[in-house]
């Protein structure tokens, strides 16, 4: 069983939320849950630090080096064919994101993941002081159609808003870097109705990819079902970055010791969400929101 972690939070009416954070234009048709212990990670800086630390321990980082094939060597080791060289190892960890089935297809493995193109937009609010980290929280909003989320100003001069999951289905090869104006407009409409002081000139919109299993949960397991128990796979389901340090430890333990001290059974590769025919995907966190509610609003 996965260990349950108790999280302290407050339930607030919309008017209570407005009194605490006047930036939210909410009345009592809204329900809010507030959890004070939160943080923002500077992903670019954190990635750079992880790469530097890996190099300090002797790792080689190869950019623009696609995997072309995986084979079994005569001595039982794994041969990884890339565009730059052929590498041999005793155990292989595959964390290929949207390319995960490209890599695993070489050993006959296919995961029922869905790749979607998502996007976030930054707006240059004129009310900068109201949207600093010290003044404004991270937030998400569940509605019948979209799960919106946003961050205070961090790393640039604009607030961030996006729609979590539900973007167009793509592949790693045919995705575009062009934003969807419909989703941009939905985000702007939400700001204007719920957080109007955040609205300002659009700075830019950027796209990214989600690689999602049907149950929106991680995959952390070996490929033993295909007789490749020395190939370890991890799919982060679009939200693993917050857990990167722990997942890194788990993958390192699996690669070095062939086991881990942590219970990863909820993330196994033969769970029903990945193997049961007709399993209905649930990628939206707010998908079960009651549509009979007038505003259907959960913050």
Buried (B, 14 or more C-beta within 10 A) or exposed (E): EEEEEEEEEEEBBBBBBBEBBEBBBBEEEBBBEBEEEEEEEEEEEEEEEEEEEEEEEEEEEEEEEEBEEBEEEEEEBBBBBEEEEEBEBEBBBBBBBBBBBBBBEBBEBEBBBBBBBBBBBBBBBEBBEBBEBEBBBBBBBBBEEBBBBBBBBBEEEBBBBBBBBBBEEBEBEEBEEEBBEEBBEBBBEBBEEBBEBBBBEBBEBEBBBBBBBBBBBBBBBBBBBBEBEBBBBBBBBBBBEEEBEEBBEBBEBBBEEEEBEBEBEEBBBEBEBBEEEEBEBBBBBBEEBEEEEEBBBBB
